[in-house]
Amino acid sequence: MKRFLKNKLINQDMKSVKVIFTFLLFVSSNLAMAQQDSTSVSNDSITWNKKLDGVVVKAQRQLIKQDIDRIAYDVQADEDSKTLTVMDLLRKVPMVTVDGQDNIQVKGNSNYKVYKNGHPDPSLTKNAKEVFKSMSASMVKRIEVITDPGAREDAEGVEAILNIVTLTNTKLQGVTGVVSSSVNTLDHLNFYSSVTGQMNKLMLSVDYGYNAQTKRDSYNRVEHSRTYLDTGNTSLSGSEGSNPGYIHFTDIDASYDIDSLNLLSASFGGYFYKLNVQGAGYNQLFNIAGQQLYSYNNNYWMPGYMHHSWNGRFDYQRKTHLDGERFTLSYMLALTRQHTDQENTYTELQNVSFPYTGSLMNERERFTEHTFQVDWLRPLGRGHQLEVGAKYIDRYNNSHSTQTFYGIDASSSDELQHTTRVLAVYADYIFRASSFSARAGLRYEYSYMCGSYPDGKHISFSKHLGDWVPQASLKYQLTDAQSLKLEYTTSINRPGISYLNPAVTTSPTSVSQGNAQLSSSHTQRMYLIYTYIMPNLTLQLAPGYNTYNHGIASVVSAKDDVRYSTYENILRYRRFSVEQYVQWKPFDATTLVANNNMRYEHYENPNLGYRNFGWSDSYSLSLQQRLPFKLLFSFSAYGKIGHSPANVYAIQHSYFDYYASLQRSFLKGDKLTVRLTANAPFDRYWVMDAETVNGDFLGHERSWNRNRSFALSVSWRFGSLKSSVKKTEHSIDNSDVVGGINKG
């Protein structure tokens, strides 16, 4: 306990230092603002003019650009991008935060969709964390945060869209590409390659990545302490293990120019991983007097935990002789398969109440989705634009779970088949003028959901739902450098197979199952975004409000020292947040970036009378400094201040992490880049603390993950860029599902 209090005090001191540093950075930014000279600004570029002894014109490429529906980060204007991964670069993008375990949040939420070159990428969305850690940033043109997707995609359940635009959107002659690889002292290996080529009217781009993690790299340890209110007993448990394995991902994009008005575009991609999860743990139960009631050890093993998802897309785009008019037909197929075999064996049993010595759980989950979409964009005169369309989704889920117990003659088996069909129509209107732009849209969705049980254990069910989804945004250009935007959006979240699956999973201390009767929920959001863009200084301030009722949430109870969990449409959620972004270039060779999300969150389960609320600030601070001999030094610190509610039951405590790197480029055109990185050189483990404050039990959790490492990265770019893999300007995006495969 003394050690825990000491660590807590140290964390509090660190918090004070972070707050002071952030404050000084903000003051410095304002001082720099006051020293700005004249500017010439447009929506697409910014030019800085300064007179010294005659006329000297100095132009600098701006990193941040804003439009009515998105904020774009120019990756190629960032010299750091030559050897960084996309994950590294995301820490610099406004409205994006990344924690110490590379969990990504966009606009303060993990509910976002990933596009690649303007098209939805289902496998990338489900596995963005792993893919972005391997993907080289040198082939990325820009990263866009689409803050206002519009009525065309608004009902799809996301707060924002993260669009990765690669260099295949620029021009290419012949073949160009990149090969990059990195290895660290924990034996973690990353490899990424991308090649783009042209054959007459056919353009082709192929990406492939590989990620191998070892026992050392994936080491994890966790300890729990829980006191049950009905009995007064306290359980102590812990586990230590690793997840060695490998990950592959690939993507093929192709386009064919039929003529100047007709374009065919297609893509096929996938993601596959196999892990060998393994470890051991202990469980102990004590009464109020501190006497041990029972204890046992647990060994767990998941041989061949496999997940793979594939998606294919085909688009036909027809332009007319009216400038800006286009007609798009799209089809997308998405497939996901997940196999889980988990074995638990219990040893050194003392006074245990359960009769078995182990169990084997087998799960097979399958997801198949067909989507058809048609879109028509029509200019209505100068500054006016109307887009209308329709979409049909046929979604099929199947889950089959079995559990066999060792030492007794007992087993269970559950199977669920779930189908969702969605028909949607929408209209979206956009107006643009010199200093004012507006967007308004309305979408209607009819959905049919049905479920059946081939084993006959439950009664089949079905639902018919109709939803109206409005959205609107206004943007005003206050000056050449300043803009103000107000946006309102709504969205729908539908339950996925992991939330719906009624299969019961049993262990000595817990029982869990899904809820097939879950229905969709609605989210409403409002943001006010102020942006100030100058060549040497960019500021963004974005207060926002997020709310929903009847949200899908975990419901946890306890009886006789056993925890029971399922899901219900019960959660009420309110969030007030302020996104802040500062990019300051005080000298030609120095760049400072601060990116943070300060929020107050309120969770409530009115049925149980539980409330959980608190504030936190997720931040990222980085320094980039050019040195002699073409060296580039970078330092980044990131973490979270405050105690944020994770759900209605628990809060998460603060954390802090950091890394530094030194890189240099070689060969003509700096095509070969070498980078040395030190990640948390003074901290062997990344430690997280969480606390249960509501429910039938109270407790504390602490986890340890490997942190300290030193890495060598090499990136080589080849070829020359002179043409492009063309893309249709619109395609399909489905992201209304929560609690699907790998999100359970």
N, C-alpha and C positions, 0 to 999 in steps of 0.2 A: 504493500500500500504506500509506503514512504517513497518507493521508487516511482510509483505512478504519479504521486503528487509532485515530486520533483520534476518529472517530465512535463507535467501540466504547467508548472510555473515557467519552465523554459519556453514552452509553446506560447505562453502569454507574452513573454518578453519579445519573442520573435514577431508576434502580431504587432506590437508597438513599433518596432523597427520598420515593418512593412508599411504601416499606415503613414509614418513620417516620410518614408521614401516616396510613396505615391503622392503625398501632398506636395513635396518639393518638386516633383516632376510636373505636377499640374501648374504650380506657380511659375516654374521655368518656362512652360509652354505659353502662359499668358504674357510673360515678359517678351518672349520671342514674337508673339503676335503683334505686340505694340510697335515692333521695329520693322514690320513688313513695308516694302516699297510698293509701287504700282504693279497691277497684274492685269492680264488679259485672259479671260476664262470662258470656256464653252463646256457643254456636257461631255465632250469627248476628250478634250485636252486642255492643258494649262501651260502658259508660257510666261516666264519670268523675265522682266526687262529691267536693267539697271545701268545708269549712265556713270561712267568714270573717265574723266579726261578725254572727252570726245564721246563717241557712241560705241559701247560694247554690249552686244546682245548675248545673253546666256540662257539657253533653253534646257530645262530639266524635265525628264519624263516623270509624270505623276503616278504614284502607286495606287491611289484610291480614286474611283469614279462612281458616280451615283446616277440612277435613272428612277423613273416613277415606280418601278417594280423590283429593283435590285441594286446591290452594292457590289462592285467588282474590284478585286485586288490583282494588279498587273504583276504576275509572277516574273516575267522576263525582265521587268525593270528592277527587280531585286537581285543584286549580284550574289546574294547568298544562295540563290536557287540552283546554282550549277551542280552542287553535290548534295543538297538537302533532300530529304524525302518530303512527300506531300504532307505527312503528319507534322513535320517540323514547321512547315510553312503555314499550316492552319493556325498556329499560335499567334500569327501576325495579322490574321484576317479579322476585320470588324465583325462583331456579333457572333464570333466563334470562340469557344473556350475549350481547352484540352487539359485534363487533369494528369496527375502523375502516373496513372495507369493507362494513359492514352484513350480514355473515354471522352468522346466528342459531344459537345452540346452546341446547338445553334439557336440563337436568341434565347439562351438560358434553358433549353429543353433538349432532351435526347430524342424527341419525336420529330425527325426530319427525314427528308428523302434525298438520295444522291443521284444526280444526273451525270452523264458523261457526254460532252459535246451537245448539250441540249436535249438529250434523250434519257429517259429513266433507265437505270441499271439495277434490276432487282437484286442480283447477287452482290453487287457492290454496296447497296444499301444495307443488306443484312450483315455484311462482314467488313464494313468500312474501316474499322479499327485495325484489323490485320493487314488489309490491302494497302492502306495509306502508309503504313510503316515500311512497306517495301517499295512502293511506287516512287520513282525518281521525279523530282520537281522540275528537272531540266527540260522535260518534254511537255510541260504544262504552260499554256499561254496565259491563262488567268483563272482565278477562282472566284465564282460569283455566289453571293448569298441572295437568293431570290426571296425577298421579304414579303412580297405580295404576289403569289402565284396567279391570282385572278380567279374568276368563276370557272374557268376551264379545268382547274385542278383543286380548287379550294376545298371541296368536300372530301378530299382524299386523306384527311386526317393528319396533316403535317403542319407544323408551325412555320417551316421554311423549307426551301430546296437548296441544296449545296450542289452547284453545277461546276464540274471540273472540265474546263475547256482546254484541250490539248493543242499542240502546235500543228496538228493535221488540219486545222482550220486556216492556216496560212498557206503560202504557195510552195510547191515542191517540184523539182525537176530531177527525175531519176529516183534515187533511194536515199533516205535519211533515217537516222535512228539514234538510239542511245543504249548503252550497256552499263549497268552500275551494280556494285556489290559492296557489302559491308560485313564485317565480322567483329565481334567484341570478345572481351576476356571471359565472358560466361559461355562462350562457344555458340552464341546465337548467330546464325547466318541468314542474310537477306540477299536475294538476287532479283534484278528486274531488267527487262529488255523490251524495246519497242522499235519496230521497223515500219516504215511507210514507203510505198512505191506506187508508180503509175504505169499502166499499160493501155495506151490510147485513151479511151474515154472511161476506163475502169480505174478507180483509185482504191487502194487496199492498205489497211493499217492493221498490224498484229502486235498485241502486247502479251507478255508472259511474265509471271512473277513466282518466286519460290521463297518460302520462309520456313526455316528449321529451328525449332526450339529444343533445348536439352533439359535434363533434370536440374542442372545448376541454374539455368536461366529461368525455368518455370517453377522454382521452389516456392512453396507457400506454407504458411503456418497461421493457425487461428485458435483463439481461446475464448470460451463463452462462460459467463456466470449468470445464472437465472434463479430468481427466488419466486416460487409459486405462491400466490396469495391465498388459495383455498386451503393449502396444507401447511404453508410456512416453510416447506422444505426448499433446499438450495441445491441446484445441480451445477457441477463443474465439468466441462468437457473441452476437449482440444483435439486438433488433428495436425498432421504434418505430411506433406506430400509434394508431388510434382506432376506436370502434364507434358512429358516429352512427346514430340510428334512433328508432323510436317504439314505445310499448307501450300497448295497450288492455286493460282488463278490465271485466267487467260481471257482475252477479248479480241474479236475480229470485227473490224468495221469495213464496209465496202460501199461504194456509190458508183452509179453509172449515169453519165450525162446522155440522155437520149437525144435531146436538142436543147436549145436555149430556154425552153418553157417547161420541159418535162425532166424529172429527176427520180431515179430509183435509189433507195438507200436501205441497207440491211446491216444487221449486226448479230453476232452470236458470241456468248460469253458464259463463263462458269467459274465456280469456286468449289474447291474440294479440300477437305482436311481430314486427317486421321490422327487421333491422340491416344496415348496409352496412359490414362489417368490412374494414379496409384498412390497409396499412402496408408497411414495408420493413425489411430486416435485412441482416446480414453474417455470414459464416462463415469462419474461418481455422483451419488446423491446423499445429502446430509440433512438431518432433521434440525429443528431450531436449536437444540442443545449442542450441535456440532458433531453428533454421532453419525458415523457412516451407515447408511441403510443398504446400499448396494454399490457394486462397481463392476466394470467389465472393460475389456479392450476391444477395439474394432480395427480390422484390416479391410480396406476397400480396394477394388481393382476394376477398372473399366477397360478391358482389352478391346482395342479397335473401335473406340468411339468415333463414328464416322458421320460426316455431314457433307452433302454436295448439293449444289443448286445450279441450274442452267437456265438461261433465258435467250430467246431468239426474237428478233424484231424485224418487221418489214414495213417500209413506208413508200408511198407514191405521192409525189408532190407535183401539182400542175399550176403553173403560173399563167396569167393572162396578159394581154397587151396593156391592161390597166395597171400602172405602176403600183405595186404593193398588194395587189390582189393575188390570193393563192387558195388552192383547194388541196386538202391532204387526206389520204386514206391510210390507216395504220392497223397493223395486227401485231400482237405480242403473245408469246407463249412463255410461261414461267413454270419451272419444275423444281421442287425441293424434296430431297429424301434424307431422312435422318435415322440412323440406327444407334441404339444405346443398349449395351449389355453391361450391367453393373452387378458385381458380386460383393457381398459383405459377409465376413466371418467374425464371430464373436468368441473371444477366448478369455481365460482367467475370470470366469463367471463367479461372482460372490453375491448370494442372496437375491438374484435377479428374479423378476416376476414373469418374464416371458419364457415360453417353453422351447424355443428354437435356438439353434447355434449359428444361424446364418440365413442368407436369402440371396436369390438370383432374380434380378429384374431385367426383363427384355422389353424394349419399346421400339416400335416401328411407326414412323410418322411419314405421311406422304401428302404433298401439296401440289395441285395442278391448277393452272389458271389460264384461261383464254380471254383475250380482250380485243374488241373491235372498236375502232373510233373513226369518226369523220369530222373534219374541221373546215370551216370556210371563213377566210379573213377578207373583208371588203372595206377599202377606203371610201369615206362618204364625203369627201371634200377636204379642203386644206385643214389639217389638224384634227380631223375626225376619223375614227376607225371603229368598225364593228366586227366582232368575231362571234360566230355561232357554231354549235356542234352537238354531237350526240355520241354516247359511249355505252357499250354493253360489255359486262363482265360475267363470265361463268367460272366460278371458283369451287373447287372440290377438295375437301380435306378427309383424310382417313387416318385413324390412329388405332393401333392394336398393342395392348400392353398385357404382359403376364408376369406374375410373381410367384416364385416357388420357394418354400421354406425348408431349411435343412433341419433334420432331427425329428420332424413331425410330418405327418401325412396331411399337408395343407398346401393349397395353391389358389390363385385367383387369375381371372382372365377377363379383360374388358375390351370392347371394340366399338368405335364410333365412326359413322360416316356422316359428314356434314357438308351441305351444299349451300352456296350463296350465289344469287343471281341479282345483278344490279343493272338497271337501265336509267341513264341520266341524260338530260338535255340542259344546255346552258346558253347564255348570251352575255357577252362582255363588251362594254363600250369604253373607248379610250379617247381623250381629248388632249391635244398638246398645243400650247402657244409659246410665245417667247419666254414668258416668266411664270406661266401657270400650266399645270397639267392635272388631269383628273382621270379616275378610272372607277367604273361601277359595273357590277355584274350580279347575275342571279342564276342559281342552279337548282334544278329539281331532281331528286333521286328517288326512284322506286326500287325497293329491295325485297327480295323473297329469300327467307332463310328456312331450311328444314334439316332435321337430324333424324337418324335412324340407328338402331342397334341390331346388327346381324345376329347377335347371340340371344336376343329377346329378353334381356335383363331389365330393360327400361321401355317406356312408352315413347313411340315416335312423336315428334313435334314439328310445328311449322309456324312462321310469322310473316306478316305482310307489313312493310313499313314505308311511309312516304315522308320525305324531308325536303324543306326549302332551305337553301343555303345562300344568304346574301353576302356581299362584300363591297367595299368602297375605299378609295384612297384619294387624297388631295396633296399636291406638291406645289409649293410656291418658291420661286427663286428670289430671295430677298435682295441679294446683290450678286455681282459676278462670282463671288467666293462663297456666299452663304445660301443655304436652302432650308426650308422647313416642310416636313411631310407629316400628314396625319393619315393613318390607315386603320381600317376595321375589317376583321376577317372572322369567319366561322368555319368549323370543320366537324367531321364525323369520325368517330373511332368505333370500329367493329371488332368483336372478340375473335381471336385466332384459335387454332386447334389446341394449343397448350393451355389456354384458359378454359376451353370448352370440354376437354377430355375428362370424362367422369371416372376414369380409372383410379382406384385407391392404391396409394403407395404407403406401405407400413414399415416402420422401424421401431425399435424398443422405446424411443422417446418422441416419435412424431407420427402423425397420420395426415396425408394430404390428398386432395382430389380437385378436379376442375368442376365447372358448373355449366352444363349444357343449356341452361335457360337464360344465359346472359344475353343482353340486347345492346344496341349501339348507344353511344353517348355523344353529346354535342359540346364543343368548346368554342368560346368567344374570346377574341383578343382585340386590344386596341393599343396602338403605339403612336407616339409623337417623336419624330426623328429630326434633330437639328444637326446640320453638317456644315463644316467650315473647311474649305480646301484651298490651300496655298502650296506653292512649290516646296517650301521648307517646313510647312506645318499643316497637319490635318487633324481636325477635332470632330468628334461625333458624340452627341448626347441623345439617348433614346429612352425616355421613360415609357413604361408600358404596363398594361393591366390584363390579366389572364384569369378566366373563370369558367367553371363548369359544375354541373350538378349530375347526380346519378352516374358518376364515373366508375369505371371498372377498377376494383381495388381488392387486395388480399384481405381476408377476414380470418383472424387468428384467435383461437380460444385455447384454454387449458383445463384439464380435469384429471385428477389423480396423477399429477406430475407428467402428463403426456400432452403435447401440443397438437392441435387440430387446425388445419388451414384449408381454405377454399377461396372462391372469388364471388363477389356480388356487385350489382350496380348500386352502390351505396355512397360513394365518396363525393363530398363537396370540397372544392378546391378554389382558393383565391391566391393570386400572386401579384404583387406590385414590384416591378423591377426597373432598374436604371442601367442601361448598357452605356459604357463609356469607352472611348477609343481616342488615343493621342499618338500621333506619329510626328516626331520633331527631328529636324536635321540642323543642329546648331552650327555645324561645320561641314565642309564638303566631304570629309572622311568619316563623319560620325552620324549615326542614326539611332534614335531612341524610340521605342514603341511601348505603349502601355495599353492593355486590353483587359477590361474587367466587366463583370456582371454582378451588380449589387441588387439583392432581392429580399423581400419579405414574403414568406409563404405561410398559408393557413390551410391545414387539412382538418376535415371534420367527418366523423361518422355519426350522424344524428340518431341512428337507431340504438347505438351502444353508448352514446353520450361522450365519445372520445374526441378531444381536440388536441392538435399539435401545431405549434407555430413558432416562428423564429426568423432571424435575418442572417444573411451570409454574403460574402463577396468573393467570387471566384475571379482570380486575376492572373495576368501574365505580363511580365516586364522583360524587355530584351534590349541589349546594347549591341550594335554592330560597328566595328572600328576598322578602318583600312590602315594597314601598317606598311612600312617600307618592304621592298623586295616582293611586291605583289601578294603580300599576306593579308588575310582577312580574319579578324578575331571576332567571335560572337559569344555573348553570355546571355543566358535566359534564366529567370526565376519565375516559378508559378506555384499556385496553391490556392487555399481558401481560408478566409477569415470568418469567424463566427461559428455558430452551432445551427446548422440547417436541418429542418425536418426532412427525413427521408420518406416518410409516409405518416399515417395517423398514429403509428406506434413508436417510432424510433427517431433519434436525431443523430447526425454525423458531426464529428468534431473537426477542428481545423487540421490542415496539413500543409507541408511546404516541400518543394523540390527544386532542383536547379541543374544546369549543365553548361559547359563551356566547350568551344571548338576553335580550331585553327585550321585554315585551309589555304591552298595555293593552286593556281591553274597553270598548266603547261601547254606546249605545242601552239601552233598557229591558230588564232581565234579562240584560245583558251579552251580547247576541246577536251583536254584531259585535266581532271580536277581531283586532288587528293585532300582528304579531310581527316583530322584527328579530333576525337571527341572524348571528353571526360564527363560522365554522367554521375552526379552526386558523389564525387571522389571521397568525401568525408563521412558518408552515410551508407553503411553496408545494406541496410534494409529500409524499405518504404513502409512506414507504420501508419495504420488507420485505426481510429477509435470510433465506436458507435455505442449508443446507449438506448435501451428500451425504457420508455417513460410512461406508456399506457398499456392497458390490457390485463390479462389474467396473470401475468408474470412481469417482473421488472428485472433488468439485468444490464450487463456490459459485454461488449465484444471488442477484441483487439486482434488485428491481423498484421502479418509481416510478409513482405514480398521482396525478392532480390532487387537491389537498386544500383549499388556501385558497380560501374563497369567502364572500360576504356575501349574505344572502337576505332577501327580504320575503315574508311570508305573511299572507294575509287569510282569515278564516273567518266565515261568516254562517249562523246558525241561525234557522230560521223555523218557525212553527206551534206547536202546544201538544200535549204528550204526555198522553193520557188513556185509551188502549186498546192492544191489542197484536196483532202477527202471531204467532199461536200456532204452536207447533212440537210435533210428536210428541217424546216424551222420549227416544226412541232411534231410531237410524237405522243406516246402513251405513258401515263404515270398512274400506278395504283399503289396507294400507301395508307389505306384506311384501316388496315388490320393491326391490332395490338394483341400481344400474347400469342403470336404465331410460332412456328418452328424457330428454335434458338432464341426466343424471347420469353420463355415461360417463366 
